[in-house]
Amino acid sequence: MLDVDVRNRLGGTALDIRFTGAGGVTALFGRSGAGKTSTVQMIAGLMTPDAGRIALGGRVLFDSDRRVDIATPQRRVGVIFQEGRLFPHLTVRRNLLYARAARGNGRYDGIVGMLGLEALLERKPATLSGGEQQRVAIGRALLSNPDILLMDEPLASLDAARKAEILPYIERLRDEAGLPVVYVSHQIDEVARLADRIVLLSDGSVAATGSVDEIFTRPDLMPLTGRFQAGAVLGARVAEQDVSGRMSRLAFPGGSLWVPSVPLPVDSAVRIRVRARDVSVALDKPERISIRNTLPGTVLSVTESDGPFRTVTVAVADETGESRIAATVTANAVHDLGLAPGVAVFALLKSVAMDRRSMALPPRDEIVT
């Protein structure tokens, strides 16, 4: 359990950060200047708060009242920065062994295998791609035997291809390492794909905390999460493969969606992000249309705003459970359709709206078996 309750003033910005992390991936999400990096630096001991308390697993790292301030090397935190910060004169193997020697960690082979570093061990950092360097940096941090991993926008300096290369390894780290992670990002697609829980920061304070689906579906938070990219995040499983049609059916609590072919075996887990701007709403089930996904549901809420658009939150349910989907529609559509809480509707989503960034997919060269 990570417990953070700190105050700090940086120039004209006052930070007042309070949250807890109970394991898995906790994402610090918000716009630039919200306080994300400063929060990670305070947890790591790289910045000293003016006041407050930080504890990890019951071990106090900082407490201004008790005058406790554990030095960074003794905090047992692993930190991944935007750049790998590897020793340029050492091979990958020696970069990794440096961390193991420092902490006496014996998990070298397992971490090398988990991060796919076997073929890189005799190379030096200058010969690696940005994604490969970050994988080595993650391995070095893990071999320091940390109690928590702090990842400060680790993909910010990478292009789209390198991000696609490293994301599956971070997912594997999340699923296999059994280590709590604090992940900093202002990219909604990264957070939606990786995080279990979100701490939404704005102007140096915590605006909201909750599950990925809860935070990104709440209409009142869309000015902070980003109206253009806002929507629902659904945990799903591959239910069916239509090989001839090059389509996959993904089942989630509340229904299922047909999407372009997902290169995973049936019953594989996948996380999907349904953008509100890609969802339409109808009072009657349409017939003879090209849209493949028509989900019956009930309106939960309709936002109020001065602009031309409204966000309609719809609950879709079946025998497996219930999920929420958000739709962005015009104020005129809300008026003409009489959309209000309790109204039965159909949520419509085009399959082609579900691009690869909307789904947590492996590299393209993996195939369904």
Summary of the structure (lengths in Angstrom):
residues: 369
radius of gyration: 22.4
end to end distance: 38.8
largest distance: 70.1
contacts: 1203
relative contact order: 0.12
helix: 28%
strand: 37%
